Amino acid sequence: MSDLDNARKIISETDKEIAALFEKRMKAAELVAKYKKEHGLSILDTARERELIAKNAEYIEDPVIREYYVCFLKETMALSRDYQSRLNFGMKVAYSGVPGAFAYIAAKRMFPEATLISYPNFEDAYRAVENGEADTVVLPIENSFAGDVGTVMDLLFSGSLYINQVTDISIEHNLIACDGANLDTVRTVISHEQALSQCAEYIKARGYDTQVYPNTAMAAKHVKELNDLSLAAVASSETAAIYGLKILASKINTSNTNTTRFAAFSRSQHTLDKKAGKMNQSFILVFTVRNEAGALAKTLDIIGAHNFNMRNLRSRPMKELMWNYYFFIEAEGNINSQDGKDMLRELSATCDKLKLAGVFYSK
């Protein structure tokens, strides 16, 4: 047998082994897809893929072949994502608002393969997942200017869902209008009150009148329906594309640091690897403390004693009990580690009510 024949024989045998292993890997991807659907997780997990590529590349000793193996891994992972998307095509994601709203944009980015379902308000969208109408719900939890979204925080405390994923959406406002309109034909600008406020400097400089609308996407829809050259809306570029409007002026908001955090809520809680370190992992606790001196301080001491770094601490009034409050803490670290388990056990003994409301990878 010649060297060429021998090489071809080795390749043929190897390809057969690879085919069997590829099928085995894709069968495992089916389980991953099922888990992600149940826990409201995106198909693409950039941090996880980066970690696996770095780890698996070390199995290859030849540095030149290693470069090609990295490409092989990336292609294999891409195929796995495609397969998971195909399996999860029927995933239903709830959001509050209409197509083009920032919640819609966040949901589309987190779950590009899913069917998005619109609900009129935060609570209806949240309850849709609790009662099984949808698999997960994407809701805003915090804005860099306005702070917490109180209604969603209350649902997090009193409801049964868990946060398994968080993403930041940079809010960029544009002046959009129908075909034929330009900056000189516009007389009135409509949008959500907050959007108008964030663009007040530009609007005032142009001398436009303003009208408040329930949200930016509804304003854009109204502009499209009226087809009035004197009317424009403040909304995102994605919203303009959805409603077939053109952008007259881009990024007209005064501040360029306006960001909203959106969370994906689902019925099952995500469980991160308990052996992993504390880097890039976060968790959310909501709790109440006993009405006695030093109760909150004792709770915070327990968290600090187990070396978890708190990102923030907030309080919200409890609607059913006047002058009583619950607390919200977001912290960095692996809550599934032994430190985390010990901390939760100690907190359970000091808190009247304690809920591990979210476990997710930090982006």
Number of C-alpha atoms within 10 A of each C-alpha: 7 7 8 9 10 11 11 12 13 12 12 12 10 12 13 12 11 12 11 11 12 15 11 11 13 18 13 12 19 16 12 16 22 13 14 17 24 17 24 29 23 22 21 18 12 10 12 10 15 11 10 13 17 11 10 13 17 12 10 13 9 9 11 9 11 16 12 12 17 17 12 13 16 16 12 15 18 14 14 23 20 15 18 23 20 13 16 20 15 13 18 21 28 30 32 23 22 19 21 25 22 27 25 25 19 25 27 18 13 23 25 16 20 21 16 21 20 16 16 11 13 19 17 15 24 27 18 19 21 19 10 11 14 21 23 35 30 31 27 26 19 19 18 12 13 11 10 17 15 14 13 19 19 17 15 23 24 12 15 17 24 25 28 29 24 24 18 15 17 15 19 22 24 24 30 30 30 25 14 10 20 19 16 9 13 21 15 16 23 27 25 19 15 15 22 24 13 19 20 17 14 17 20 11 8 13 12 18 13 19 13 15 20 12 21 28 28 22 24 31 21 19 23 21 11 10 17 17 19 18 25 34 34 32 32 24 19 16 26 24 13 13 19 16 23 19 23 15 15 15 19 19 23 15 12 13 12 17 16 24 19 24 28 29 30 27 20 18 19 20 14 17 12 13 10 13 11 17 11 14 19 26 23 23 19 23 21 22 21 12 11 7 8 10 14 16 10 15 20 14 11 17 19 13 10 14 15 21 14 17 11 10 13 12 15 15 14 16 10 7 8 8 8 14 16 18 19 19 18 20 19 21 25 27 25 19 17 13 16 18 14 15 20 19 10 14 20 15 11 17 17 13 15 19 19 17 23 24 27 23 19 15 13
